[in-house]
Amino acid sequence: MAQPSTAPTPANAAARTTGQIWFDGRVVPSEQAVVSVLTHALHYGTSVFEGIRAYETDRGAAVFRLQEHSRRLIDSAKIIGMPSPYTATQIDDAIVETIRANGLSSCYIRPLLWYGSESLGVDPRKNSVHAMVATMPWGTYLGDDAVRKGARLMTSSWRRSPGDVMPTKAKAGGNYVNSVLARVEAGENGFDEALLLDKEGFVAEGSGENIFVVRDGVLYPIAHSVNLRGITRDTVMALARWMDVEVQPTMATRDELYTADEVFMVGTAAEVTPIASIDRRPIGDGAAGPFSLKMRETYLQAVSGKIPEFDSWLTYVDE
Ligand SMILES: *Cc1c(COP(=O)(O)O)cnc(C)c1O
């Protein structure tokens, strides 16, 4: 039998989840993008990452809000005191190069910066800093059912880390143990996703999504100092204003979510996902709400270059 070609073609790149990976400045086959088991980041969570998507458009693949994501990656490194070997512009270029190498028309993009394996002492500063960009095909994050019928949320018994315990504005590997605990608890209890509160009981966010409430025609983006500054949250607020919907960022308690007309979650991975119930209480009439579905549709149009007003958010990979 013929060996599969290692040359990246759309067909074989889509069949594999990883394909070619940009690793410390070079594009290599994923088998060659390997690290030591003594990697500092593997032991202590000393990594920072991004989650980005590229969408299929009439002009080929386009990365959505690439510069904002690269900037946040560099900001996350700065927050944890990690010297980044690359500038945000170099990360932009690495991402475009990786998508081209894999020949993907749409994909999820995962850049990562991490401390290497020179020293296992807690102080990471003796370690080199490495970088990689991986791309992979990725459909709906919470499943097609969750999108169509609305996802079922559970208030987690794990609270969102306070900002004086963990740097919650950084998308850092170590921070994600908090998200993993909440997500696993929700899954084990038969729910689609977790809702995290802060120590006082105010709504923070999902394990990797920001939250919106709709009530009496007003859109309330949930605001909290511990939340990650979501790029999708910013996008949805801009789209709502463009749709002439009143937008009022606010803090909320869990019972205020129970009595909303609609609740939806947003994130690069989750895109716009309607919420059908929280803690088994139906939100509105317990289905995906009309505004949530309309916002999902508008979002998917904006990311795929179908709304000229928002074309500046797109970076076309082949141009
Ligand atoms: C990544 C992330 C989000 C969503 O951010 P986007 O920029 O919209 O992808 C929300 N909350 C947490 C904790 C995250 O890590």
The ligand as an SDF file (V2000), in Angstrom:
LIG
                    3D

 15 15  0  0  0  0  0  0  0  0999 V2000
  -11.0550   32.0880   26.3270 C   0  0  0  0  0  0  0  0  0  0  0  0
  -11.9970   32.3320   27.4280 C   0  0  0  0  0  0  0  0  0  0  0  0
  -13.2350   32.9640   27.2310 C   0  0  0  0  0  0  0  0  0  0  0  0
  -13.7300   33.3860   25.8650 C   0  0  0  0  0  0  0  0  0  0  0  0
  -12.9000   34.3400   25.2910 O   0  0  0  0  0  0  0  0  0  0  0  0
  -12.9570   34.6280   23.7150 P   0  0  0  0  0  0  0  0  0  0  0  0
  -11.9450   35.6920   23.5180 O   0  0  0  0  0  0  0  0  0  0  0  0
  -14.3140   35.0760   23.4130 O   0  0  0  0  0  0  0  0  0  0  0  0
  -12.6160   33.3410   23.0350 O   0  0  0  0  0  0  0  0  0  0  0  0
  -14.0310   33.1990   28.3320 C   0  0  0  0  0  0  0  0  0  0  0  0
  -13.6670   32.8260   29.5570 N   0  0  0  0  0  0  0  0  0  0  0  0
  -12.4890   32.1970   29.7940 C   0  0  0  0  0  0  0  0  0  0  0  0
  -12.1350   31.7890   31.1730 C   0  0  0  0  0  0  0  0  0  0  0  0
  -11.6200   31.9410   28.7370 C   0  0  0  0  0  0  0  0  0  0  0  0
  -10.4530   31.3240   28.9730 O   0  0  0  0  0  0  0  0  0  0  0  0
  1  2  1  0
  2  3  1  0
  2 14  2  0
  3  4  1  0
  3 10  2  0
  4  5  1  0
  5  6  1  0
  6  7  2  0
  6  8  1  0
  6  9  1  0
 10 11  1  0
 11 12  2  0
 12 13  1  0
 12 14  1  0
 14 15  1  0
M  END
$$$$
